[in-house]
C-alpha cells in the first residue's frame, strides 16, 4: 500500500497536563431515543441522520451504529479488533474503535436532536465494558454529527467527546485486563483516499486517561479537554483553527513520519 501525505494539511492537537476528569460529553440524555440491546459485536440497521452529510463527495443520510465504537455508511461492521483506518476501504467514523461488550455494562444509545440551534445525530457509549462481558473498568465517549447546512449544502461537523478511557483492548484482541494487545484506534476514513487517526492510536496505553496521548487531555478546534471537532466543508475536512499556546502541543501532518496523519492512498492490496 503506497501512501503520500496530502499537501500542507497539518493538524494541531493540544494535550493538557494534569487533566484528572474530563467533562466533554454533552448531556448524556440527549441521544437516548434508541438503544442497541446488550451485545458483543452487533450493529443497528440503517438509521436516519436527519440530514445529508457530504463526506468527500458522497452524500450520506443514513448510517449504521456499531457496538465497537464506530459508525459506518456502506454496511454494518462487526469487526472487533481495530484495523488501520489509514488503509481501509470502509467509510467509517470511529471515536474509539475497540471491542466494546455491553453484555454486563451499559448499552449503546443513539438518536437525533438539536444542539446549539443545529440538528445533530449522536451516539453515546457511556460506561461501556469490553469483551468478554467485563464491566470494570468502563469507558465513556460520544460521537456527534452536526448539520451545518447553514454554511453550505452537505456541510457538517464530526465531534468526538471523551470523559473516561480506562480500557483499550478486548480479551480476543490480545488484551489482558483491558490493556495491551491490538489497542484502540480513533479517527475516520472515507474508504477511498482520505483517512485520519488521532495520535496514540494503536499504541498500548497511549489513549488511556494516564497515557501520553490521553484522549481526555487533548482537544482539537475546542477549548474543552476531551473534545475533538472536525469541520467538513464542501465535502472535505478542513484544516483546524489554531489552538492556544499553553500546555504541551503536538503538531503532526505533513512529513512527520510515525505519527497518524491525513494521507492519500494510491492503490489497494
TAVEN-V123020 format. One record per backbone hydrogen bond with DSSP energy under -1.0 kcal/mol. CO is the residue of the C=O (numbers start at 1). NH is the residue of the N-H. If there is no record, write none. Layout:
# TAVEN-V123020
[[CO,NH] [CO,NH]]
This chain:
# TAVEN-V123020
[[2,266] [4,264] [11,252] [13,250] [14,219] [15,248] [27,30] [34,110] [39,102] [42,67] [47,63] [53,60] [55,58] [58,55] [60,53] [61,49] [63,47] [64,72] [65,44] [66,70] [67,69] [69,96] [70,66] [71,93] [72,64] [84,87] [91,73] [92,189] [93,71] [94,187] [97,185] [98,100] [99,131] [108,36] [109,124] [110,34] [111,122] [113,120] [115,118] [118,115] [119,147] [120,113] [121,145] [122,111] [123,143] [124,109] [125,141] [127,106] [128,139] [129,101] [130,134] [131,171] [139,128] [140,163] [140,164] [141,125] [142,161] [143,123] [144,159] [145,121] [146,157] [148,151] [152,155] [154,54] [155,148] [156,232] [157,146] [158,230] [159,144] [160,228] [161,142] [164,140] [165,209] [168,184] [170,173] [170,175] [171,174] [173,182] [176,179] [178,168] [178,169] [179,176] [181,183] [184,202] [185,97] [186,198] [187,94] [188,196] [189,92] [194,190] [196,188] [198,201] [200,203] [203,206] [206,213] [207,215] [208,211] [211,214] [214,217] [217,16] [218,226] [219,14] [220,229] [224,227] [226,162] [227,220] [228,160] [230,158] [231,238] [232,156] [233,236] [235,56] [236,233] [248,15] [250,13] [252,11] [253,256] [256,259] [262,6] [264,4]]
